[in-house]
Amino acid sequence: MKQSDKILVGIQEILDFIGVQDRRTFKTLYDEGLPARTKNRRWFAHKDRVEEFFYAWAVGSFDEFLEEEDSAYED
């Protein structure tokens, strides 16, 4: 089965996508709401959601983004 081009698998792939190589920066961004999840000690993220995260952060609607992210997992 072919993996979607939109799915980032592993910290290194996520770091490459956002243009950062420092794992501490990843941890900081994750603590601030970077939409990534871990399953069986492997990290996953969706490119569109990561881009939305940085867009919201850059334009100042970051709090709204976090509220939407929280409500997406409230089922």
PELINGI-V807500 format. One record per helix or strand of 2 or more residues. SS is the DSSP state (H for helix, E for strand). FROM is the first residue (numbers start at 1). TO is the last residue. If there is no record, write none. Layout:
# PELINGI-V807500
SS_FROM_TO ; SS_FROM_TO
This chain:
# PELINGI-V807500
E_7_9 ; H_11_18 ; H_23_31 ; E_36_39 ; E_42_46 ; H_47_59 ; H_62_71
